[in-house]
Amino acid sequence: MGIFKAYDIRGLYPEEINEKVMEKIGKAFADFISGKKIAVGYDMRLSSRSLFEAFAKGVISQGKDVIDFGLTSTPMSYFACNFLNADGCAMITASHNPKEYNGVKFTREKAIPVSGDTGIKEIEEKVANSDFKDVSGQGKIEKKDVKEAYKKHLLSFVKDVKGLKVVVDCANGMGSQDFSLIKRGIGVDVIPLYFELDGKFPNHDANPMKEGAVDKLKETVLKEKADLGIAFDGDADRVFFVDDRGNLVASDFITALIAEEILKEHKGEAILYDLRSSWIVPEVIEHSGGNCKMSRVGHSFIKQMMREENGIFAGELSGHFYFRENYFTDSGVIAAIWVLNYLSAKGKNLSELIKPLKRYYATGEINSKVEDKEKKIEELKEKYKEGEISLLDGIRVDFDDWWFNVRPSNTESLLRLNLEAKTKEKMEEKRDEVLSVIRAN
């Protein structure tokens, strides 16, 4: 079935994912989780409550109990899983996908992700074959409200924040619930954009990476002379930032800034950054007294590596930021709090603070359609064998004055190139050179 992805379940409602399918998914997840307690939350999409009910029906039919913690963001679902000591958790959401979609994100105990190789394939097989355990007796559904505890948890990350004016764009998604919990407790002047929960996403896509999605935010930051713009995606696990000049700030720069701020009180701690990040990120981490670790792309890999390394923080180019004190999970609001902490401590404009980080020239991610992805990676390995090669995720090769990473897409016949160099000329020359290898027949 095409709805079972590498990290979650997602599909068009009701053609691909509907109440009948969701009940089976609930049964399969109940069988997959060894314990008895499954926490379940859902976002504001139009079909989410109805899909939640079908999922819960499936779970209790297998003799497991459902803790219904209601309307929630994905980060709040990770918190609930830990706070409620659940054996597993399901979050009904399609994250930043358009309104026609819905889906589920799964975790086991302690909000450890369930992805393709760690359970989704197994769940898919159970659903496809209607292969469910025979059980006697039903489970029960119990409602729990975790909002107050979650609010206290979020506010525990706030340092001495004062005197800032911030525009916050929630895209009619769950970020508005999360941000509203802390709004009064952080001492900033908030100008809200699209805080009304609306699964139709009437104003713009709930994906800040999409062309045009942050235009209104940029415009409002300039008009209001704000210090910062904050944009959440639909389920609030990702966040993006706009500086005081109305420019979108690259997520690897945000990783560097948050790392610097965290390391003020946590020298020597491990900090992870994804291998597409600018050279400036490990430079800032090391300069700030941190122990930098390069990770592969993808939340389940990063969370696993954070646990192995006991990393205090990790940042990904896709706008995911992870915190050890947040159960090794990602949170848009906690990342926003750390940026506010940083700006307050520095007392300078964000545009000024990121200027010194712009030392290198990056291509951004460039996709190329390639049928035999492995063959191309082998060709690149051979051509650039003089460089320092890492096969952590696709291939990354570092030279003295430039580096590149080429990694295969999980779901499509695409290779994704990220490249950076010390000069613009070198970046353009090497970009064209590497692309000519990738795109040659």
C-alpha positions as CSV (number, residue, x, y, z in Angstrom):
1,M,0.0,0.0,0.0
2,G,1.4,3.4,-1.0
3,I,0.4,5.1,2.2
4,F,3.2,3.5,4.3
5,K,6.2,5.8,4.0
6,A,9.8,5.8,5.4
7,Y,8.9,7.7,8.6
8,D,5.1,7.7,8.8
9,I,1.8,6.8,7.1
10,R,0.3,9.5,4.8
11,G,-2.3,9.5,2.0
12,L,-5.2,11.3,0.4
13,Y,-8.4,11.3,2.5
14,P,-10.7,9.5,1.9
15,E,-9.4,7.8,-1.3
16,E,-6.2,6.2,0.3
17,I,-6.7,6.7,4.0
18,N,-10.1,6.5,5.6
19,E,-11.9,5.2,8.7
20,K,-11.9,1.6,7.5
21,V,-8.2,1.6,6.8
22,M,-7.5,3.5,10.0
23,E,-9.3,1.0,12.2
24,K,-7.0,-1.7,10.8
25,I,-4.0,0.5,11.4
26,G,-5.1,0.9,15.0
27,K,-5.4,-2.9,15.4
28,A,-2.0,-3.4,13.8
29,F,-0.3,-0.8,16.0
30,A,-1.9,-2.3,19.1
31,D,-0.5,-5.7,18.2
32,F,2.9,-4.2,17.4
33,I,3.2,-2.4,20.8
34,S,4.0,-4.9,23.6
35,G,2.6,-2.8,26.5
36,K,-1.0,-2.0,27.3
37,K,-1.2,1.9,27.2
38,I,-1.3,3.7,23.9
39,A,-1.5,7.5,23.9
40,V,-3.3,9.0,20.9
41,G,-3.6,12.7,19.7
42,Y,-4.8,14.4,16.5
43,D,-4.3,17.7,14.7
44,M,-6.9,20.2,13.3
45,R,-7.3,18.6,9.9
46,L,-11.0,18.2,8.9
47,S,-10.8,14.4,9.0
48,S,-8.5,14.0,12.1
49,R,-11.1,13.5,14.8
50,S,-13.0,11.0,12.8
51,L,-9.8,9.1,11.9
52,F,-8.8,9.2,15.6
53,E,-12.1,7.5,16.6
54,A,-11.5,4.8,14.0
55,F,-7.9,4.3,15.1
56,A,-9.0,4.1,18.8
57,K,-11.7,1.6,18.0
58,G,-9.0,-0.6,16.4
59,V,-6.7,-0.3,19.3
60,I,-9.3,-1.2,22.0
61,S,-10.6,-4.1,19.9
62,Q,-7.2,-5.7,20.5
63,G,-7.5,-5.4,24.2
64,K,-5.2,-2.3,24.6
65,D,-6.1,1.0,26.3
66,V,-6.2,4.4,24.6
67,I,-5.3,7.6,26.4
68,D,-7.0,10.3,24.4
69,F,-5.0,13.6,25.0
70,G,-7.0,15.5,22.4
71,L,-6.1,18.1,19.9
72,T,-2.3,18.4,19.8
73,S,0.9,19.3,17.9
74,T,3.4,16.6,17.1
75,P,5.9,17.9,19.7
76,M,3.1,17.8,22.4
77,S,2.4,14.2,21.4
78,Y,6.1,13.3,22.1
79,F,5.7,15.1,25.5
80,A,2.5,13.2,26.3
81,C,4.0,9.9,25.4
82,N,6.7,10.5,28.1
83,F,4.6,12.3,30.7
84,L,1.8,9.7,30.6
85,N,4.3,6.8,30.6
86,A,2.6,5.3,27.5
87,D,3.9,2.2,25.8
88,G,3.4,3.8,22.4
89,C,1.9,6.9,20.9
90,A,0.1,7.7,17.6
91,M,-0.3,11.2,16.3
92,I,-3.0,11.7,13.6
93,T,-1.5,14.3,11.2
94,A,-0.2,14.8,7.7
95,S,2.2,17.4,9.0
96,H,2.9,20.0,6.3
97,N,1.1,18.2,3.5
98,P,-1.8,19.9,1.7
99,K,-5.3,19.8,3.2
100,E,-6.4,16.8,1.1
101,Y,-4.0,14.5,3.1
102,N,-4.0,12.8,6.5
103,G,-1.8,10.2,8.2
104,V,-0.2,8.9,11.4
105,K,3.2,9.3,13.1
106,F,4.1,6.5,15.5
107,T,6.4,6.3,18.5
108,R,7.1,3.5,21.0
109,E,7.8,4.2,24.7
110,K,9.8,7.4,25.5
111,A,8.8,8.8,22.1
112,I,11.3,6.6,20.2
113,P,10.3,6.8,16.5
114,V,8.8,3.9,14.7
115,S,9.9,4.1,11.1
116,G,10.1,1.9,8.0
117,D,12.7,-0.6,9.3
118,T,11.6,-0.4,12.9
119,G,7.9,-1.2,12.6
120,I,6.1,0.5,9.8
121,K,6.8,-2.4,7.4
122,E,5.5,-4.8,10.0
123,I,2.4,-2.7,10.6
124,E,1.8,-2.5,6.8
125,E,2.0,-6.3,6.5
126,K,-0.5,-6.8,9.3
127,V,-2.9,-4.3,7.7
128,A,-2.5,-5.8,4.2
129,N,-3.2,-9.4,5.4
130,S,-5.7,-8.4,8.2
131,D,-3.3,-10.4,10.4
132,F,-4.4,-9.4,13.9
133,K,-4.1,-11.3,17.2
134,D,-7.1,-13.0,18.6
135,V,-7.9,-11.4,22.0
136,S,-10.7,-11.7,24.5
137,G,-12.0,-8.5,26.1
138,Q,-11.9,-4.9,25.0
139,G,-9.6,-2.1,26.1
140,K,-10.9,1.2,27.3
141,I,-10.6,4.9,26.2
142,E,-9.6,7.4,28.8
143,K,-9.3,11.2,28.3
144,K,-6.3,13.1,29.8
145,D,-5.4,16.7,29.5
146,V,-1.6,17.3,29.4
147,K,-1.6,21.0,28.4
148,E,-0.7,22.5,31.8
149,A,2.2,20.1,32.3
150,Y,3.3,20.7,28.7
151,K,3.2,24.5,29.2
152,K,5.4,24.2,32.3
153,H,7.8,22.0,30.3
154,L,8.0,24.6,27.5
155,L,8.5,27.5,29.8
156,S,11.4,25.7,31.5
157,F,13.5,26.5,28.4
158,V,12.9,30.3,28.7
159,K,15.9,32.4,30.0
160,D,15.8,36.1,30.4
161,V,13.8,37.1,27.3
162,K,12.8,40.8,27.1
163,G,12.1,43.7,24.8
164,L,11.6,41.8,21.6
165,K,8.8,42.3,19.0
166,V,8.0,39.0,17.2
167,V,5.7,38.1,14.3
168,V,4.5,34.5,14.6
169,D,2.9,32.7,11.6
170,C,1.1,29.5,12.6
171,A,-0.4,28.8,9.1
172,N,-3.7,27.9,10.8
173,G,-1.9,24.9,12.2
174,M,-1.1,23.4,15.6
175,G,1.8,25.8,16.3
176,S,-0.9,28.3,17.5
177,Q,-1.9,26.0,20.3
178,D,1.7,25.5,21.4
179,F,2.8,29.1,21.1
180,S,-0.4,30.4,22.8
181,L,0.5,28.3,25.9
182,I,3.8,30.2,26.3
183,K,2.9,33.6,24.9
184,R,2.3,35.3,28.3
185,G,5.2,33.6,29.9
186,I,8.0,34.8,27.6
187,G,7.8,38.6,27.8
188,V,7.8,39.4,24.1
189,D,5.4,41.6,22.1
190,V,3.7,39.0,19.7
191,I,2.0,39.9,16.5
192,P,0.0,36.8,15.5
193,L,-0.6,35.6,11.9
194,Y,-3.1,32.9,11.2
195,F,-3.5,31.6,14.7
196,E,-7.1,30.2,14.1
197,L,-7.1,26.4,13.8
198,D,-8.4,25.6,10.3
199,G,-7.8,22.3,8.5
200,K,-8.6,24.0,5.2
201,F,-5.4,26.1,5.5
202,P,-7.2,29.1,3.9
203,N,-4.2,31.5,4.0
204,H,-1.2,29.6,2.7
205,D,0.3,26.1,2.7
206,A,1.4,24.8,6.1
207,N,4.9,24.2,4.7
208,P,7.2,27.2,5.3
209,M,9.7,25.7,2.7
210,K,7.1,26.1,-0.1
211,E,7.5,29.1,-2.4
212,G,5.5,32.0,-1.2
213,A,4.5,30.5,2.1
214,V,6.4,33.0,4.3
215,D,5.8,36.1,2.1
216,K,3.2,37.6,4.4
217,L,5.5,36.9,7.4
218,K,8.4,38.8,5.7
219,E,6.1,41.7,4.8
220,T,4.7,41.9,8.4
221,V,8.2,41.8,10.0
222,L,9.2,44.8,7.9
223,K,5.9,46.7,8.3
224,E,5.9,46.2,12.1
225,K,9.7,46.8,12.4
226,A,9.8,43.5,14.3
227,D,13.0,41.8,15.6
228,L,12.1,38.3,14.3
229,G,9.6,36.3,12.3
230,I,8.7,32.7,13.2
231,A,6.9,30.3,10.9
232,F,5.7,26.9,12.0
233,D,4.6,24.0,9.8
234,G,1.2,22.3,10.2
235,D,2.0,20.1,13.1
236,A,4.7,22.4,14.6
237,D,7.6,20.0,14.7
238,R,9.5,22.3,12.2
239,V,10.2,26.0,12.4
240,F,11.7,28.7,10.2
241,F,12.9,32.2,11.0
242,V,12.9,35.5,9.2
243,D,15.4,38.2,10.3
244,D,14.7,41.9,11.0
245,R,15.3,42.7,7.4
246,G,12.7,40.3,6.2
247,N,15.1,37.6,4.9
248,L,14.5,33.9,5.6
249,V,17.5,32.6,7.7
250,A,19.0,29.3,6.6
251,S,18.3,26.5,9.2
252,D,22.0,25.6,9.5
253,F,22.7,29.2,10.7
254,I,19.9,28.7,13.3
255,T,21.6,25.4,14.4
256,A,24.9,27.4,14.9
257,L,23.2,30.1,16.9
258,I,21.2,27.8,19.2
259,A,24.3,25.6,19.6
260,E,26.3,28.7,20.7
261,E,23.6,29.7,23.2
262,I,23.2,26.2,24.7
263,L,27.0,25.7,25.0
264,K,27.4,28.8,27.2
265,E,26.3,26.6,30.1
266,H,27.1,23.2,28.7
267,K,30.7,23.2,27.5
268,G,32.0,19.9,26.1
269,E,28.5,18.6,25.2
270,A,27.9,16.7,22.0
271,I,25.9,18.6,19.3
272,L,24.7,17.0,16.1
273,Y,24.3,18.7,12.7
274,D,23.1,17.1,9.5
275,L,25.7,16.5,6.8
276,R,24.2,19.0,4.4
277,S,25.0,21.9,6.8
278,S,27.5,24.7,6.1
279,W,31.1,24.3,7.3
280,I,30.3,27.3,9.6
281,V,28.2,25.0,11.8
282,P,31.0,22.7,13.1
283,E,33.2,25.8,13.3
284,V,30.8,27.6,15.6
285,I,30.2,24.5,17.7
286,E,33.9,23.9,18.2
287,H,34.6,27.6,18.9
288,S,31.8,27.6,21.5
289,G,33.4,24.6,23.3
290,G,31.1,21.9,21.9
291,N,31.8,18.5,20.6
292,C,30.4,18.4,17.0
293,K,29.0,15.2,15.4
294,M,27.9,15.0,11.8
295,S,24.7,12.9,11.3
296,R,22.8,11.6,8.4
297,V,19.5,13.1,7.3
298,G,16.2,12.0,8.8
299,H,14.6,12.4,12.2
300,S,14.8,8.7,13.2
301,F,18.6,8.5,12.5
302,I,19.2,11.8,14.3
303,K,17.2,10.8,17.4
304,Q,19.0,7.4,17.6
305,M,22.4,9.1,17.3
306,M,21.5,11.7,19.9
307,R,20.7,8.9,22.3
308,E,23.9,7.0,21.5
309,E,26.1,10.2,21.9
310,N,23.9,11.7,24.6
311,G,23.8,14.8,22.4
312,I,22.3,17.9,24.0
313,F,21.0,19.4,20.8
314,A,20.8,18.7,17.0
315,G,19.7,20.7,14.0
316,E,18.6,19.7,10.6
317,L,18.5,21.8,7.4
318,S,14.8,20.9,7.0
319,G,13.9,23.0,10.1
320,H,13.8,20.2,12.7
321,F,15.6,21.0,15.9
322,Y,16.1,18.4,18.6
323,F,16.7,18.7,22.4
324,R,17.9,16.2,24.9
325,E,15.8,17.9,27.6
326,N,12.8,17.4,25.3
327,Y,13.2,13.6,25.4
328,F,15.6,13.7,22.4
329,T,12.7,14.9,20.1
330,D,12.1,17.9,17.8
331,S,10.1,20.9,18.7
332,G,9.4,24.1,16.8
333,V,8.4,26.1,19.8
334,I,11.5,25.1,21.9
335,A,13.7,26.1,19.0
336,A,11.9,29.4,18.8
337,I,12.4,29.9,22.6
338,W,16.2,29.3,22.2
339,V,16.4,31.8,19.3
340,L,14.6,34.4,21.6
341,N,17.0,33.5,24.4
342,Y,19.9,34.1,22.0
343,L,18.6,37.5,20.7
344,S,17.9,38.7,24.2
345,A,21.4,37.7,25.4
346,K,23.1,39.4,22.5
347,G,21.0,42.6,22.3
348,K,21.7,42.8,18.6
349,N,19.7,42.4,15.4
350,L,19.5,38.9,14.0
351,S,20.6,40.2,10.6
352,E,23.8,41.5,12.2
353,L,24.4,38.3,14.2
354,I,24.2,36.0,11.1
355,K,26.4,38.2,8.9
356,P,29.7,36.6,10.2
357,L,28.2,33.2,9.4
358,K,28.0,34.0,5.7
359,R,31.5,33.0,5.0
360,Y,30.9,30.3,2.4
361,Y,28.8,29.9,-0.8
362,A,26.2,27.2,-1.0
363,T,24.1,25.8,-3.9
364,G,21.1,24.9,-1.9
365,E,19.6,21.4,-2.6
366,I,19.5,20.5,-6.3
367,N,17.6,17.5,-7.5
368,S,18.4,15.4,-10.5
369,K,16.4,12.5,-11.9
370,V,18.6,9.4,-12.0
371,E,17.5,5.8,-12.5
372,D,20.6,3.9,-11.2
373,K,21.4,6.0,-8.1
374,E,24.0,3.6,-6.7
375,K,25.9,3.5,-10.0
376,K,26.2,7.3,-10.0
377,I,27.4,7.4,-6.4
378,E,30.1,4.9,-7.3
379,E,31.1,7.1,-10.3
380,L,31.4,10.1,-7.9
381,K,33.4,8.1,-5.4
382,E,35.9,7.2,-8.2
383,K,36.1,10.7,-9.7
384,Y,36.6,12.4,-6.3
385,K,38.8,9.8,-4.6
386,E,41.4,12.4,-3.8
387,G,39.0,14.1,-1.3
388,E,38.0,13.0,2.2
389,I,35.1,10.6,1.6
390,S,32.3,9.8,3.9
391,L,29.5,7.3,3.0
392,L,27.4,8.2,6.1
393,D,24.4,9.2,3.8
394,G,25.0,8.8,0.1
395,I,28.4,10.3,-0.5
396,R,30.1,13.4,1.0
397,V,33.5,14.5,-0.2
398,D,35.5,17.3,1.5
399,F,38.4,19.2,-0.1
400,D,40.3,22.2,1.3
401,D,38.1,24.8,-0.4
402,W,34.9,23.0,-1.2
403,W,32.7,20.0,-0.3
404,F,29.6,18.2,-1.7
405,N,27.1,15.7,-0.6
406,V,25.0,13.6,-3.0
407,R,22.3,11.4,-1.4
408,P,19.5,9.4,-2.9
409,S,15.8,10.2,-2.3
410,N,14.0,7.6,-0.2
411,T,10.9,7.7,-2.3
412,E,11.8,8.9,-5.8
413,S,14.4,8.3,-8.6
414,L,16.3,11.4,-7.5
415,L,19.8,12.3,-6.4
416,R,20.0,15.4,-4.2
417,L,23.1,17.6,-4.4
418,N,24.3,20.0,-1.7
419,L,27.6,21.8,-2.3
420,E,29.5,24.6,-0.7
421,A,32.8,26.4,-1.5
422,K,35.0,29.2,-0.1
423,T,34.3,31.4,-3.2
424,K,31.3,31.9,-5.4
425,E,33.4,31.1,-8.5
426,K,34.5,27.8,-7.0
427,M,31.0,26.9,-6.0
428,E,29.6,27.5,-9.5
429,E,32.4,25.7,-11.2
430,K,32.2,22.6,-8.9
431,R,28.4,22.6,-9.0
432,D,28.4,22.4,-12.8
433,E,31.1,19.8,-12.7
434,V,29.3,17.5,-10.2
435,L,26.0,17.9,-11.9
436,S,27.5,17.0,-15.3
437,V,28.6,13.7,-13.7
438,I,25.2,13.1,-12.1
439,R,23.3,14.0,-15.3
440,A,25.5,12.2,-17.9
441,N,23.8,9.2,-19.5
